[in-house]
Amino acid sequence: MVNKGFTLIELIVVIIIVGILASVGMTQYTKVVEKGRAAEARIVLGSLRTAEVAEYMENGAYATVANLGVAAPASCTTTHYFSYACNSANGTCTATRCTTGGKTPQAAASYTKTVTPDGTWGGTAGY
């Protein structure tokens, strides 16, 4: 009699391999998702930097986020993954990753991104 099928051991080995691949894939997926969310900060900070430079050229001083006319929330909202602030003394703008309202970073702890009026990027570890 010829058995056509898989043994229990073969099935367990396949399930273990699929589980390992799934865990590696999920880790990579969360990193990609967080990088996509960090793109929001780069885009908004770029707009804030442009507005700060224009404000300085026009009025000789930098401004806060509220006075720049850029859609950048000063606190965490349901529409953004970051909150934004600009230092009116030196024009440096900062994006801080929100951690409330179901927006906890998936692959890292909360982090910040900064940009200065001369275009220098910085921040803490993260994406």
N, C-alpha and C positions, 0 to 999 in steps of 0.2 A: 504494500500500500504506500503510495507516494503522497506526502503531505504538501499541499500547496498553501503557503501562507507564511506568516512571520512568527518567530518564536517570541516569547515574552521578553527575553533579554534584548532581542533586536529592537523591539518596540520601545523599551525603556531607554536604550542608547539613543535612539532617534529623538525621543521626547527631551532628553537631557541636552542634546545638541541644539535643538530648536529653542529650548529655554535659554541657553547661553547666548545664542545669536539674538534672541529677542531682548535680552538685558543689555547687550552691547548696543543694539540698535536704538533702544529707548534712551540710553545715555547720550548718544550722538544727537538724537532728535531733540532732546531738551536743550542741548547747547545751541542747535540751529535756531530753535524758537527764541531763545534769549538773545541771540545775535540779531534776529529780526526786530525784536522789541528795542534793542539798543540803537537800531537805525533811526527810530523815532527821535531819540535824544540828539543824534548827530544832525538830523534835518532841522529840528527846531532850534538847536544851538547855532547852526549856521545862519538861520534867519535872524536870530537875536543878535549875533555878531554883526551882520550887515546893518541892522537897525541901530546898534550902538555906534558903529562907525559913522553912519549918516547923522545921528544925533550929535555926536561930537563935532563933526565938521560944520554943522549948522548952528549949534548953540555953544560950542566950546566946553561942553560938559557931558558926562554920561548920564544915563537915566536908569530907572528900575524897570522891571518887566511890565508893570502896569502902565507905564508911560511910553512904551515903545510901539504899541499897536500891533503886536505879534500875538497870535493865538497860542499862548504858552501859559498853562495854569500854574499859579503860585503854590497850589496845594494839590494833593492827589485827587483825581476825579475818576469818573467811570469811563472817560474817553481817552485818557492818557496813562501811560505806564510810568511816567516821570513827573516830578514837580520841578519848576524852574525858578531861578532867582538870578538877578544881575546886580553886581556891586556898582553902585553909582559913583564910587570913588575912583575905581580903576577900569571899569567896563567889563570885567571878567564875569562871564555867565556860567552858571552851574546847573546841571540836571541831576537830580537825586532820584534813584530808583524807588518807586512806591512799594511798600510791603503790606499795605492794608487793602481791604475790599477785594480779596481774592487775587491780588496781584503780586503775590510773593514770588521772588525770582526762583526759577526752577533749577538752575544750575549753579548758582552762586548766591552769596549773601548780598545784602543791599550794597550798591556801589554808586559812584558819582562820575560824571563826565564834565569837563570844563573846557572853555575856549576863551582866549583873550582877544582883545580887539586886533592884535597883530596876526591872529590866526594860529596861535600855539595851542595845541590840544593837550589835555591832561586828564587827571582824575585818579580814582582808586582802582584797584584790581577789579576786573570784571570784563565786560564786553564793551 
